[in-house]
Amino acid sequence: MRYRIMEANHPPKELFLKAYSRFYHSLKKRYLDGIERANNKAYARAFYFQTLFAENKSIPKYSVFFHFLTSIFNHYRKVDQSHSLELTLGRLSEMEERTSTIIEQTMIIRTTLSERFYQLNGLYIQALKESHTSILELIVTEQRLLKYSEKKIVLLLALNKAVHELHEEFSPLEEEIEQPIESILTRSQQVLIFHYLCQSHVGKQKKNVSKCAAALHDFLGIPYTKITNSDLYKKMLRPLTFSSPKTTLQNLEIVRSFFEDWGLESIIKLIDLDIEQLREKMK
C-alpha cells in the first residue's frame, strides 16, 4: 500500500490519527470485500489475512530502522501516551545513526567470506532464513527508510498500528484454520506455484529442479534426506504431467487465480500458455 499524502499539512499527532483511521478502514474494507467476492470464502479469508495483516508488504519487518522506530514508539506509548509520537520523532537522529552504523558493518561482512554471516544483525539473519531476501536488498530498504521525511515516518507508524490492530481483530477467525493457505492448496498446486516462480526467476535458462524442490521443502517445513528421492522433487520434475490432464487443468486454473490476485502478469502468461496447450491435447 502506498502512502497517500494528506491533503493538508497537519501537526504530527493529528496526521497520525487521520492516517491511522484511513489505513484501518481501507484495509478492513479490502479484507471484507475480498472475502465477499470470493467463491472459496475460507481460502479468501486466509489469503487476505496473510497478505494484508500478517505479511503486509508495506511493513518493513526485517528493517533495523523500523525495529528501532516501533520499539521506541511502543515504549513511549506505555510510559507517556499523550506525547509518545513527539518523543519518538525527537530520537530520529539517534535511530538513523545507529542504523547507518549497522549498514556499514553489514557491508563489510557482505564483502568477506560467508563464514562471518553469523555476525549479521539478528533481523537480517532472520530475513535470510525466512524470506530469501538478499543482504543487498535489506540494505537498500534501510537506505530508503533513512531518506523518509518526518511525515512519511508518521504515516508508517500509523499504517503499522492499523495493521497490528486488524491482525488482532481477525486472528481468532484464523486460529480455527491450521496452516490456512497451505491446508487449502493441494501438494500438486503448491508444486505448480513454485514451478512457475522458479521458471519466472530463471527466465530462459533451465530451472534447477533440486534447488526449487529444496526451497519448497523449506517453505512447507517438510524435512528430507536426499532431495532427489523426495515426492516434491518428483512432482517438480514433471509438474504438468504428474496428475491426470483434467486434474492438472483444474490445478492450473486455481494457481492462475493465485497469481492473478498478486498481479504477476508474466507468470499468468506462462500459465495461460500451458492451459492452452493442455486443452489442445485433451481434444
C-alpha positions as CSV (number, residue, x, y, z in Angstrom):
1,M,0.0,0.0,0.0
2,R,1.4,3.4,-1.0
3,Y,1.1,6.2,1.5
4,R,-1.4,8.8,0.4
5,I,-0.1,12.2,1.1
6,M,-2.8,14.0,3.2
7,E,-4.5,16.9,1.5
8,A,-3.3,19.5,4.0
9,N,-0.3,19.8,6.4
10,H,-1.2,18.6,9.9
11,P,0.8,18.5,13.1
12,P,2.3,15.0,13.6
13,K,-0.2,13.8,16.2
14,E,-3.2,14.9,14.1
15,L,-1.6,13.4,10.9
16,F,-1.1,10.1,12.8
17,L,-4.7,9.9,13.9
18,K,-6.1,10.8,10.5
19,A,-3.7,8.4,8.7
20,Y,-4.4,5.6,11.2
21,S,-8.2,5.9,10.6
22,R,-7.8,5.9,6.8
23,F,-5.4,2.9,6.8
24,Y,-7.6,0.9,9.3
25,H,-10.8,1.4,7.4
26,S,-9.3,0.9,3.9
27,L,-7.5,-2.3,4.8
28,K,-10.6,-3.7,6.7
29,K,-12.7,-2.9,3.6
30,R,-10.3,-4.7,1.3
31,Y,-10.3,-7.7,3.6
32,L,-14.0,-8.0,3.9
33,D,-14.8,-7.1,0.3
34,G,-12.2,-9.7,-0.9
35,I,-13.9,-12.4,1.1
36,E,-17.4,-11.3,0.0
37,R,-16.4,-11.5,-3.7
38,A,-14.6,-14.9,-3.5
39,N,-16.1,-18.2,-4.4
40,N,-14.0,-20.0,-1.8
41,K,-14.6,-18.0,1.4
42,A,-12.2,-20.0,3.5
43,Y,-9.3,-19.6,1.1
44,A,-10.0,-15.9,0.6
45,R,-10.2,-15.3,4.4
46,A,-6.8,-17.0,4.9
47,F,-5.2,-15.3,1.8
48,Y,-6.3,-11.7,2.6
49,F,-5.4,-12.1,6.3
50,Q,-1.9,-13.2,5.3
51,T,-1.3,-10.6,2.7
52,L,-3.0,-7.6,4.4
53,F,-2.3,-8.2,8.0
54,A,0.2,-11.0,8.7
55,E,2.7,-10.2,5.9
56,N,1.8,-6.7,4.6
57,K,4.5,-5.8,2.1
58,S,4.4,-2.2,3.2
59,I,5.6,-3.1,6.7
60,P,9.5,-3.5,6.5
61,K,9.5,-6.0,9.4
62,Y,13.2,-7.0,8.8
63,S,14.4,-3.4,8.9
64,V,16.7,-2.4,11.8
65,F,15.5,1.2,11.5
66,F,11.8,0.1,11.6
67,H,12.6,-2.1,14.6
68,F,14.2,0.9,16.4
69,L,11.3,3.1,15.4
70,T,8.5,0.9,16.6
71,S,10.3,-0.3,19.8
72,I,10.8,3.3,20.9
73,F,7.3,4.4,19.9
74,N,5.7,1.5,21.8
75,H,7.9,2.3,24.8
76,Y,6.7,5.9,24.9
77,R,3.1,4.8,24.4
78,K,3.3,2.8,27.6
79,V,5.0,5.5,29.7
80,D,3.7,8.8,28.2
81,Q,1.0,8.1,25.7
82,S,0.0,11.8,25.2
83,H,3.5,12.7,24.0
84,S,4.7,9.3,22.6
85,L,4.8,10.5,18.9
86,E,6.7,13.7,19.6
87,L,9.2,11.9,21.9
88,T,9.8,9.2,19.2
89,L,10.3,11.8,16.5
90,G,12.8,13.6,18.8
91,R,15.0,10.5,18.6
92,L,15.1,10.1,14.9
93,S,18.7,11.2,14.5
94,E,19.8,8.6,17.1
95,M,17.9,5.9,15.2
96,E,19.4,7.0,11.9
97,E,22.9,7.0,13.3
98,R,22.5,3.5,14.8
99,T,21.1,2.2,11.6
100,S,23.9,3.7,9.5
101,T,26.4,2.0,11.7
102,I,24.7,-1.4,11.2
103,I,24.6,-0.8,7.4
104,E,28.4,-0.1,7.4
105,Q,29.1,-3.3,9.4
106,T,26.8,-5.3,7.2
107,M,28.6,-4.0,4.0
108,I,31.9,-5.1,5.5
109,I,30.6,-8.6,6.3
110,R,29.0,-8.8,2.8
111,T,32.3,-8.4,1.1
112,T,34.0,-11.0,3.2
113,L,33.6,-14.8,3.5
114,S,30.2,-16.2,4.2
115,E,31.5,-17.7,7.5
116,R,31.1,-14.3,9.1
117,F,27.4,-14.2,8.3
118,Y,26.7,-15.1,12.0
119,Q,27.9,-11.6,12.9
120,L,25.0,-10.0,11.0
121,N,22.2,-8.3,12.9
122,G,19.6,-10.8,14.1
123,L,16.9,-9.3,12.0
124,Y,19.0,-9.8,8.8
125,I,19.7,-13.4,9.7
126,Q,16.0,-14.0,10.2
127,A,15.2,-12.3,6.8
128,L,17.8,-14.5,5.0
129,K,16.3,-17.6,6.6
130,E,12.6,-16.8,6.2
131,S,12.2,-14.6,3.1
132,H,15.2,-15.5,0.9
133,T,15.9,-11.7,0.7
134,S,19.5,-10.8,-0.2
135,I,21.7,-8.7,2.1
136,L,21.8,-6.0,-0.6
137,E,18.0,-5.8,-0.7
138,L,18.0,-5.4,3.1
139,I,20.5,-2.6,2.9
140,V,18.5,-0.9,0.1
141,T,15.4,-1.0,2.3
142,E,17.3,0.6,5.2
143,Q,18.7,3.4,2.9
144,R,15.2,4.1,1.6
145,L,13.8,4.4,5.1
146,L,16.6,6.7,6.2
147,K,15.5,9.1,3.5
148,Y,12.0,9.3,4.8
149,S,10.7,12.6,5.8
150,E,9.1,13.0,9.2
151,K,5.7,13.0,7.6
152,K,6.4,9.6,5.9
153,I,7.6,8.2,9.2
154,V,4.4,9.2,10.9
155,L,2.4,7.5,8.1
156,L,4.5,4.4,8.5
157,L,3.8,4.3,12.3
158,A,0.1,4.8,11.6
159,L,0.0,2.0,9.0
160,N,1.8,-0.3,11.4
161,K,-0.7,0.4,14.1
162,A,-3.7,-0.2,11.8
163,V,-2.2,-3.5,10.5
164,H,-1.4,-4.7,14.0
165,E,-4.9,-4.0,15.3
166,L,-6.6,-5.6,12.3
167,H,-4.3,-8.6,12.8
168,E,-5.6,-8.9,16.4
169,E,-9.2,-8.2,15.4
170,F,-9.4,-11.0,12.8
171,S,-6.8,-13.5,14.1
172,P,-9.4,-15.5,16.2
173,L,-11.0,-16.4,12.9
174,E,-7.7,-17.7,11.6
175,E,-7.0,-19.8,14.7
176,E,-9.7,-22.2,13.5
177,I,-7.7,-23.0,10.3
178,E,-4.4,-24.7,10.8
179,Q,-1.9,-23.6,8.2
180,P,-4.6,-21.6,6.4
181,I,-3.1,-21.2,2.9
182,E,-1.1,-24.4,2.9
183,S,-4.1,-26.5,4.0
184,I,-6.3,-25.2,1.2
185,L,-3.8,-25.7,-1.6
186,T,-3.1,-29.3,-2.5
187,R,0.5,-30.5,-2.8
188,S,0.2,-30.5,-6.6
189,Q,-1.0,-26.9,-6.6
190,Q,1.9,-25.9,-4.2
191,V,4.3,-27.6,-6.6
192,L,2.8,-25.7,-9.6
193,I,3.1,-22.4,-7.8
194,F,6.8,-23.0,-7.0
195,H,7.4,-24.3,-10.6
196,Y,6.2,-21.0,-12.1
197,L,8.0,-18.9,-9.5
198,C,11.3,-20.7,-10.4
199,Q,10.5,-20.6,-14.1
200,S,9.9,-16.9,-13.9
201,H,13.0,-16.3,-11.9
202,V,15.5,-18.2,-14.2
203,G,13.9,-16.9,-17.5
204,K,15.2,-18.8,-20.5
205,Q,17.7,-20.7,-18.5
206,K,16.9,-24.3,-17.4
207,K,15.5,-24.2,-13.9
208,N,17.4,-26.1,-11.2
209,V,14.8,-28.6,-10.0
210,S,16.8,-29.6,-7.0
211,K,17.0,-26.0,-5.7
212,C,13.4,-25.4,-6.4
213,A,12.3,-28.6,-4.6
214,A,14.6,-27.8,-1.7
215,A,13.1,-24.3,-1.4
216,L,9.6,-25.7,-1.4
217,H,10.6,-28.2,1.3
218,D,11.9,-25.4,3.4
219,F,8.9,-23.2,2.8
220,L,6.5,-26.0,3.8
221,G,8.7,-27.2,6.7
222,I,9.0,-30.7,5.3
223,P,12.3,-32.4,6.1
224,Y,14.2,-34.6,3.6
225,T,17.3,-36.7,3.5
226,K,18.1,-36.7,-0.2
227,I,16.2,-34.2,-2.3
228,T,16.1,-36.3,-5.5
229,N,14.3,-39.0,-3.5
230,S,11.5,-36.8,-2.3
231,D,8.0,-36.8,-3.6
232,L,8.1,-33.0,-4.1
233,Y,11.2,-33.3,-6.3
234,K,9.5,-35.9,-8.4
235,K,6.5,-33.7,-8.8
236,M,8.7,-30.7,-9.6
237,L,10.4,-32.7,-12.4
238,R,7.1,-33.0,-14.3
239,P,4.6,-30.7,-12.7
240,L,2.3,-30.6,-15.7
241,T,2.1,-34.4,-16.2
242,F,2.2,-35.8,-12.7
243,S,-1.6,-35.7,-12.3
244,S,-4.2,-36.5,-14.9
245,P,-4.8,-33.9,-17.6
246,K,-8.3,-33.0,-16.2
247,T,-6.9,-32.5,-12.6
248,T,-3.9,-30.6,-13.9
249,L,-6.2,-28.2,-15.8
250,Q,-8.2,-27.6,-12.6
251,N,-5.0,-27.0,-10.7
252,L,-3.7,-24.6,-13.3
253,E,-6.9,-22.5,-13.1
254,I,-6.6,-22.4,-9.3
255,V,-2.9,-21.5,-9.4
256,R,-3.7,-18.8,-12.1
257,S,-6.2,-17.1,-9.7
258,F,-3.5,-17.2,-7.0
259,F,-1.0,-15.2,-9.2
260,E,-3.8,-13.1,-10.5
261,D,-4.5,-11.7,-7.0
262,W,-0.8,-10.7,-6.9
263,G,-0.9,-9.1,-10.3
264,L,2.0,-11.2,-11.6
265,E,1.3,-10.8,-15.3
266,S,4.5,-12.5,-16.5
267,I,3.6,-15.7,-14.6
268,I,0.0,-15.6,-15.7
269,K,1.1,-15.6,-19.3
270,L,3.2,-18.7,-18.7
271,I,0.2,-20.4,-17.1
272,D,-2.2,-19.4,-19.9
273,L,0.2,-20.9,-22.5
274,D,0.3,-24.2,-20.6
275,I,-3.5,-24.2,-20.2
276,E,-4.0,-23.6,-23.9
277,Q,-1.5,-26.4,-24.8
278,L,-3.2,-28.8,-22.3
279,R,-6.6,-28.1,-23.7
280,E,-5.4,-28.9,-27.2
281,K,-4.0,-32.2,-26.1
282,M,-7.3,-33.0,-24.3
283,K,-9.4,-32.5,-27.5
